[in-house]
Structures are given as structure tokens and as C-alpha cells.
Amino acid sequence: MSRPMTDYFIASSHNTYLDCDQLNGPCSALAYRNALLMGCRCVELDIWDGPDGEPIVLHGHTLTTPVPFIDCIEEINKYAFRASTYPVILSLEIHTSQEQQAKMGKIMKQVFRRRNPITQETYSILQPPICYTNHTKDSFDFTPEGLRGKVLVKGKVLCEDDGEAFLRHLELVKELQNEHQKMSVDKTKGHDNHESDEAEESNNESTRKVTRCDSMKVSISPELSSCVWMKAVKFRGIKKTLKQGYHWDVSSINENAIVSHYSNRMNEFGECNKIVFTRAYPAASRIESTNYDPQPAWNMGVQIVALNYQIEYNKSEELRYNLSKFVDNGRCGYILKPPQLVFPNVKVSEHTDSVTLSVEVIQAFGLP
């Protein structure tokens, strides 16, 4: 578990909050408990404006019943590290006003501030870097092992073109990092003050640099932006991704786009997924929470292949296949990708020959 996060397949859920179908079913915070206890390491929240200034989670423009955002975050905090101690990713789909975005940021910072039972740290939420362009894979332990017990928030981030909002984002990130450092110093008595001074000087230097803007423009509040570590970006195409992609970037791609546009460019798309994160998700037509075959996406190195985890409702072969895959590696929710999907300049297509297995059943009993 010491390879970079981009080198792993990650057990992932789509529309985690739903109990059954995509149009009429209820939303429930308990659905997060169920998915996390099944080993899921990436869960999704679709957040909308709720009454009385409280954000809610639901499938927008449908008849699904909402659940308070804070209830979902509380449930995630409670069960995030029961089945696995490795990092949990919160994939946020944000449809709220800036006021309720600010409330979301405050809720996450408050709930995930409670002591982490795995690492015994005061914060579970991973502090984002002040300057993304000055932050590389090698500058910190960007591995499942190094991020054990951490919550990684995926969402949209402010950039320098956002003016005062971006400056406020930097202030809030710096406050969070300073509080992390203070907690660490309080925990470790006799910590060298010289090291703290160097860290502060480094932070000040980072604030004088700028964050690379993404092509996905949104209205995002500084309070929420300051919680985000994994940046949701629009897929730039293979050539631009290979030149401009960063290891914290996450692009979400529909299952149909993966099959129709990228299956014939397996090698090039596989190279992209050695650099950045890609998240695959079911087509909108799957209103009954059915699933697609995850194997084509895995064959191209897609790390986050999100499936419908409604286990009591969904009896699909694809979900069973997904769950059986992640039984490996101690059910921790992370599976190391094969070498051709990790190391550069190794063609993916040269290692995808099909194999036919024949199984002879000698005896069986207790069949339904």
C-alpha cells in the first residue's frame, strides 16, 4: 500500500444515498453505513439547497426524498474506518448556493474534527495544499498507507481568476493547516520551534504563488473550497491531460463515453490514468439502479469505477463481480493495478489477451 493513490483501483459507490431506484426511492444516511461496511472507499453526495439554510442530499429533479447533509456526514464519520482503515473519498456534486456551501464546509470541519480512532489525530479530514502547482507526489506521502484514517474531499476549487474569493480560500486553507500543525505540536511535547518556523515560512511562500485554473467554471464558496483536496475537473482530452494533468485531478466520465470514445484508444487513455484520477459512473438511463460492466474501465486503468451499491435492491451480476474483486487485499477497498496500468510507456493493449476458463462442477449441495 505504498504506491501513489493513482496506482490503485478504489471500491466506489454511485449515488450512495439512495436505497433503491434513481427516481422514486428514499434517500437515507444509513446507505452510507451499508456501503462503507461493504468496503466502499469512495462515496457520493449530491447536495442541494434545503429549508432553513440547511443543505440536503437527494437525487435532483426526481421524486426521491431528501436527507439532511449533516446526517450523511455524521454517518460517514461514524463508519468510515470500521471495515477498512485506508482513506475515504467524498465525491461532492454541488448544486447549492454559496451560503449553503459555506455551511457544508463548516459542517465537515466540525464533524471530521472529532478524534480519529485510527490515527488518534484530532482531524480526519485531509488538509488541502495551499498551492496546488507547488505540490507534487513526492512532497508528501501520497499513498493509501500514508493517508490511513484520512477523509479526502473531492470537489471544485477556486483559482486565482476568482479574485477576492480565491484569497479568502487561501486564508481558510492556511488557518486549517496552522490548526493541524498546532494540534500536532500539542500532541508531541518538546517539538522544535525552528521546524514550525520553517513550515510557516514555506506556507507564506506558497501563498505568493497561484493555483492553476481549470476549465470547469463554477460559483464556489471559499469555505467549501478550502476543504477540497481532490480537484473535480472537466476532462481536457487525452493530449492535454498527458501534458497538463496533476495527480489530484479527478474527471468524471459517463460509462457510454468510456466505451464509445476510449475503448479504441486504450493505450493513450491508459497513460492518462497513470497520471490523474478518472471516475466512471452509470448512464442516466439506469433508473432502476442497474449497473454496467466495470471491466472495460478497469482495463484502461480507471481508478474510481462507481457502481450502484443498493445491495438489497440491486442483485446485478456486475455488483457481485465488483464486490468479489475487492475481497482481495484484505477487503480494504484498494487493489493495486497491474504493471501495465502503472508504469509509463508500457502498452495496455499488449497485456489484455482474453483467457477462457473451463470449470467442471464435481458436486454441489444446498443450492436454492
C-alpha positions as CSV (number, residue, x, y, z in Angstrom):
1,M,0.0,0.0,0.0
2,S,3.0,2.3,-0.5
3,R,2.3,3.2,-4.2
4,P,0.8,6.5,-5.2
5,M,-3.0,6.6,-4.9
6,T,-3.4,6.8,-8.7
7,D,-1.9,3.3,-8.9
8,Y,-4.9,1.6,-7.2
9,F,-8.4,0.6,-8.1
10,I,-10.7,2.0,-5.5
11,A,-14.1,0.5,-4.4
12,S,-16.6,3.2,-5.3
13,S,-20.3,3.8,-5.0
14,H,-22.6,5.9,-7.2
15,N,-25.5,7.9,-5.7
16,T,-24.7,6.3,-2.4
17,Y,-27.5,8.0,-0.5
18,L,-30.2,6.1,-2.5
19,D,-31.9,3.0,-1.0
20,C,-33.3,1.6,-4.2
21,D,-34.1,3.2,-7.7
22,Q,-33.0,6.5,-9.0
23,L,-36.4,8.2,-9.4
24,N,-38.7,7.4,-6.5
25,G,-36.8,5.8,-3.8
26,P,-36.0,7.3,-0.4
27,C,-32.6,8.8,0.4
28,S,-31.0,7.6,3.7
29,A,-27.9,8.3,5.7
30,L,-27.9,4.6,6.6
31,A,-27.0,3.9,3.0
32,Y,-23.5,5.3,3.7
33,R,-23.1,2.9,6.6
34,N,-24.1,0.0,4.4
35,A,-21.7,1.0,1.6
36,L,-18.8,1.7,4.0
37,L,-19.2,-1.6,5.8
38,M,-19.1,-3.4,2.5
39,G,-15.6,-1.9,2.0
40,C,-16.5,1.0,-0.2
41,R,-13.9,3.8,-0.1
42,C,-15.4,6.4,-2.3
43,V,-19.0,7.6,-1.7
44,E,-21.1,10.2,-3.5
45,L,-23.2,13.1,-2.2
46,D,-25.5,15.2,-4.4
47,I,-26.1,18.4,-2.3
48,W,-28.9,20.9,-2.9
49,D,-30.3,23.9,-1.1
50,G,-32.6,22.8,1.8
51,P,-35.0,24.7,4.1
52,D,-33.9,26.9,6.9
53,G,-30.4,27.3,5.4
54,E,-29.6,23.6,5.9
55,P,-28.2,21.7,2.9
56,I,-29.8,18.4,1.9
57,V,-28.8,15.3,-0.1
58,L,-31.1,13.9,-2.8
59,H,-31.2,13.0,-6.5
60,G,-32.1,16.3,-8.1
61,H,-35.2,16.7,-10.3
62,T,-36.7,13.4,-9.2
63,L,-39.2,12.3,-6.6
64,T,-36.5,10.9,-4.2
65,T,-37.0,12.1,-0.6
66,P,-34.1,14.3,0.8
67,V,-31.9,13.6,3.8
68,P,-30.0,16.3,5.8
69,F,-26.4,16.7,4.7
70,I,-25.2,16.8,8.3
71,D,-26.9,13.4,8.9
72,C,-24.9,11.9,6.0
73,I,-21.6,13.4,7.2
74,E,-22.3,12.1,10.8
75,E,-22.9,8.6,9.4
76,I,-19.8,8.7,7.3
77,N,-17.7,9.9,10.2
78,K,-19.1,7.0,12.3
79,Y,-18.4,4.2,9.9
80,A,-15.6,5.5,7.6
81,F,-12.9,3.3,9.1
82,R,-14.8,0.3,10.5
83,A,-14.3,-2.1,7.6
84,S,-11.0,-0.5,6.4
85,T,-8.5,2.0,7.8
86,Y,-7.5,3.3,4.4
87,P,-8.6,6.8,3.1
88,V,-12.2,7.5,2.3
89,I,-13.1,9.8,-0.6
90,L,-16.2,12.1,-0.5
91,S,-17.3,12.8,-4.1
92,L,-19.3,16.0,-3.9
93,E,-21.8,17.0,-6.6
94,I,-22.7,20.6,-5.6
95,H,-25.9,22.3,-6.6
96,T,-26.3,24.7,-3.6
97,S,-26.0,28.4,-3.1
98,Q,-22.8,29.9,-1.8
99,E,-24.4,30.4,1.6
100,Q,-25.2,26.7,2.0
101,Q,-21.8,25.8,0.5
102,A,-20.3,27.7,3.4
103,K,-22.5,25.7,5.8
104,M,-21.3,22.5,4.2
105,G,-17.7,23.5,4.8
106,K,-18.3,24.3,8.4
107,I,-20.2,21.0,9.0
108,M,-17.4,18.9,7.5
109,K,-14.7,20.7,9.5
110,Q,-16.7,20.3,12.7
111,V,-17.7,16.7,12.3
112,F,-14.4,15.4,11.0
113,R,-12.5,17.4,13.7
114,R,-13.5,14.8,16.2
115,R,-10.7,12.5,17.2
116,N,-9.9,9.8,14.7
117,P,-10.0,6.4,16.3
118,I,-7.4,5.0,13.8
119,T,-4.7,7.7,13.8
120,Q,-5.7,9.3,17.1
121,E,-5.4,12.6,15.3
122,T,-7.8,15.4,16.0
123,Y,-8.6,15.9,12.3
124,S,-9.7,13.1,10.0
125,I,-10.2,15.5,7.0
126,L,-7.0,15.8,5.0
127,Q,-5.7,19.3,4.9
128,P,-5.5,20.6,1.3
129,P,-2.3,22.1,0.0
130,I,-2.2,25.9,-0.1
131,C,-0.6,25.9,-3.5
132,Y,-1.5,23.1,-5.8
133,T,1.0,24.0,-8.5
134,N,3.8,23.7,-5.9
135,H,2.6,20.4,-4.5
136,T,3.9,17.2,-6.1
137,K,3.5,13.5,-5.4
138,D,7.0,13.4,-3.9
139,S,6.4,16.3,-1.5
140,F,4.3,14.2,0.9
141,D,3.2,10.6,1.4
142,F,0.6,10.3,-1.3
143,T,-0.2,6.6,-0.7
144,P,-3.1,4.7,0.9
145,E,-0.7,3.8,3.8
146,G,0.3,7.5,4.3
147,L,-3.3,8.6,4.2
148,R,-4.7,6.0,6.6
149,G,-7.6,7.3,8.6
150,K,-8.0,10.4,6.4
151,V,-11.1,11.8,4.6
152,L,-10.3,13.2,1.1
153,V,-12.9,15.6,-0.2
154,K,-13.4,15.7,-4.0
155,G,-15.0,18.8,-5.4
156,K,-14.4,22.1,-7.3
157,V,-11.7,24.6,-6.2
158,L,-11.3,28.3,-6.5
159,C,-8.4,29.6,-8.6
160,E,-6.6,33.0,-9.0
161,D,-9.1,34.3,-11.5
162,D,-11.7,34.3,-8.8
163,G,-10.1,37.3,-7.1
164,E,-11.0,38.0,-3.5
165,A,-12.8,34.7,-3.1
166,F,-9.6,32.9,-4.0
167,L,-7.6,35.0,-1.5
168,R,-10.2,34.1,1.2
169,H,-9.8,30.4,0.1
170,L,-6.0,30.7,0.8
171,E,-6.6,32.2,4.2
172,L,-9.0,29.5,5.2
173,V,-6.7,26.7,4.0
174,K,-3.8,28.3,5.8
175,E,-5.9,28.5,9.0
176,L,-6.7,24.8,8.7
177,Q,-3.1,23.9,8.1
178,N,-1.9,26.1,11.1
179,E,-4.5,24.4,13.3
180,H,-3.3,21.0,12.1
181,Q,0.3,22.0,13.0
182,K,-0.8,23.3,16.4
183,M,-2.6,20.0,17.2
184,S,0.5,18.1,16.2
185,V,2.7,20.3,18.3
186,D,0.4,20.0,21.3
187,K,0.4,16.2,20.9
188,T,4.2,16.0,20.7
189,K,5.8,17.8,23.6
190,G,9.1,19.4,23.1
191,H,8.6,19.9,19.3
192,D,11.4,22.0,17.8
193,N,10.0,25.5,17.2
194,H,12.6,26.0,14.4
195,E,10.7,23.4,12.4
196,S,7.4,25.2,12.9
197,D,9.0,28.5,11.8
198,E,10.3,26.8,8.6
199,A,6.8,25.4,7.9
200,E,5.2,28.8,8.4
201,E,7.8,30.4,6.1
202,S,7.1,27.7,3.5
203,N,3.3,28.4,3.8
204,N,3.9,32.1,3.3
205,E,6.0,31.4,0.2
206,S,3.2,29.1,-1.2
207,T,0.6,31.8,-0.8
208,R,2.6,34.1,-3.1
209,K,2.2,31.5,-5.9
210,V,-1.0,30.8,-7.8
211,T,-3.3,27.8,-8.3
212,R,-3.8,26.6,-11.8
213,C,-7.3,27.3,-13.1
214,D,-9.4,24.6,-14.5
215,S,-11.8,24.8,-17.5
216,M,-14.8,23.9,-15.2
217,K,-16.1,27.3,-14.0
218,V,-18.5,27.3,-11.1
219,S,-19.6,29.6,-8.3
220,I,-17.9,28.0,-5.2
221,S,-17.6,29.4,-1.7
222,P,-14.2,29.8,-0.1
223,E,-15.4,27.9,3.0
224,L,-16.2,24.8,0.9
225,S,-13.2,25.2,-1.5
226,S,-10.8,25.2,1.5
227,C,-12.0,21.6,2.4
228,V,-11.3,20.2,-1.1
229,W,-8.2,18.1,-1.7
230,M,-9.1,16.2,-4.9
231,K,-10.0,18.7,-7.7
232,A,-13.0,17.9,-9.9
233,V,-12.0,19.0,-13.4
234,K,-13.5,18.6,-16.8
235,F,-11.8,16.0,-18.9
236,R,-9.4,18.0,-21.2
237,G,-8.9,15.3,-23.8
238,I,-6.0,12.8,-23.9
239,K,-3.3,15.1,-25.2
240,K,-3.9,17.9,-22.8
241,T,-4.3,15.5,-19.9
242,L,-0.9,13.9,-20.6
243,K,0.7,17.4,-20.7
244,Q,-1.2,19.3,-18.0
245,G,-2.7,16.6,-15.7
246,Y,-1.9,16.6,-12.0
247,H,-2.2,13.7,-9.6
248,W,-5.0,15.4,-7.6
249,D,-7.2,15.9,-10.7
250,V,-10.4,13.9,-11.0
251,S,-12.5,13.8,-14.2
252,S,-15.9,12.1,-14.2
253,I,-16.8,10.2,-17.4
254,N,-20.1,8.5,-18.3
255,E,-20.0,4.7,-18.9
256,N,-21.1,5.3,-22.5
257,A,-18.3,7.8,-23.2
258,I,-15.7,5.3,-21.9
259,V,-17.0,2.5,-24.1
260,S,-17.6,4.6,-27.3
261,H,-14.8,7.1,-27.2
262,Y,-11.9,5.4,-25.4
263,S,-12.1,1.7,-26.0
264,N,-10.4,2.2,-29.4
265,R,-7.7,4.4,-27.7
266,M,-6.9,2.1,-24.8
267,N,-3.2,2.8,-24.7
268,E,-3.5,6.6,-24.7
269,F,-6.3,6.6,-22.2
270,G,-4.4,4.1,-20.0
271,E,-1.5,6.5,-20.0
272,C,-3.7,9.3,-18.7
273,N,-4.9,7.1,-15.8
274,K,-1.3,6.7,-14.7
275,I,-1.2,10.4,-14.1
276,V,-4.6,11.5,-13.0
277,F,-7.8,10.1,-11.5
278,T,-10.8,9.1,-13.6
279,R,-14.2,8.3,-12.2
280,A,-16.6,6.3,-14.3
281,Y,-20.3,6.4,-13.4
282,P,-23.6,4.8,-14.7
283,A,-25.6,6.2,-17.5
284,A,-28.7,8.3,-16.6
285,S,-30.9,5.7,-18.3
286,R,-30.2,3.2,-15.4
287,I,-33.2,4.4,-13.5
288,E,-33.6,1.1,-11.7
289,S,-30.1,1.3,-10.3
290,T,-28.8,-1.4,-12.6
291,N,-25.0,-1.5,-13.2
292,Y,-22.7,-1.5,-16.2
293,D,-19.8,-3.9,-16.7
294,P,-16.8,-2.4,-14.8
295,Q,-14.2,-4.5,-16.6
296,P,-13.6,-2.2,-19.6
297,A,-13.0,0.8,-17.4
298,W,-10.6,-1.3,-15.2
299,N,-8.8,-2.5,-18.4
300,M,-7.9,1.2,-19.1
301,G,-6.8,1.9,-15.6
302,V,-9.8,3.8,-14.3
303,Q,-9.4,4.0,-10.6
304,I,-12.8,5.1,-9.4
305,V,-15.5,2.9,-11.1
306,A,-18.6,3.9,-9.4
307,L,-21.5,1.4,-9.2
308,N,-24.9,1.3,-7.6
309,Y,-24.4,-0.3,-4.2
310,Q,-28.0,-0.7,-3.2
311,I,-27.4,-4.3,-2.2
312,E,-30.9,-5.3,-1.0
313,Y,-32.4,-3.8,-4.2
314,N,-29.7,-4.5,-6.7
315,K,-28.9,-8.1,-7.4
316,S,-26.9,-7.4,-10.5
317,E,-24.1,-9.6,-11.7
318,E,-21.9,-6.5,-12.1
319,L,-22.2,-5.6,-8.5
320,R,-21.3,-9.1,-7.3
321,Y,-18.4,-9.1,-9.7
322,N,-17.2,-5.7,-8.2
323,L,-17.6,-6.9,-4.6
324,S,-15.7,-10.1,-5.3
325,K,-12.8,-8.2,-6.9
326,F,-12.4,-6.1,-3.7
327,V,-12.4,-9.2,-1.4
328,D,-8.7,-9.3,-2.4
329,N,-6.1,-7.4,-0.3
330,G,-7.9,-7.9,2.9
331,R,-11.2,-6.3,1.8
332,C,-9.5,-2.9,2.4
333,G,-11.1,-1.3,-0.7
334,Y,-7.8,-0.7,-2.6
335,I,-6.4,-3.1,-5.2
336,L,-3.0,-2.4,-6.8
337,K,-3.3,-2.1,-10.6
338,P,-1.2,-4.4,-12.8
339,P,2.1,-3.2,-14.0
340,Q,0.9,-2.2,-17.5
341,L,-1.5,0.2,-15.9
342,V,1.1,1.7,-13.6
343,F,4.4,2.2,-15.3
344,P,4.8,4.7,-18.1
345,N,5.4,3.7,-21.8
346,V,4.0,0.2,-21.3
347,K,1.2,-0.5,-23.7
348,V,-2.0,-1.6,-22.1
349,S,-3.3,-3.5,-25.2
350,E,-0.3,-5.8,-25.2
351,H,-1.5,-7.3,-21.9
352,T,-5.2,-7.7,-22.5
353,D,-5.4,-11.1,-24.2
354,S,-8.6,-12.9,-23.2
355,V,-8.4,-16.2,-21.4
356,T,-11.1,-18.8,-21.4
357,L,-11.5,-20.9,-18.2
358,S,-13.5,-24.1,-18.1
359,V,-14.9,-25.2,-14.7
360,E,-16.1,-28.7,-14.0
361,V,-18.5,-29.0,-11.1
362,I,-17.9,-32.3,-9.3
363,Q,-20.5,-31.9,-6.6
364,A,-22.9,-29.4,-5.2
365,F,-25.4,-29.2,-2.4
366,G,-27.6,-26.6,-0.6
367,L,-28.5,-24.8,-3.9
368,P,-31.6,-22.6,-3.8
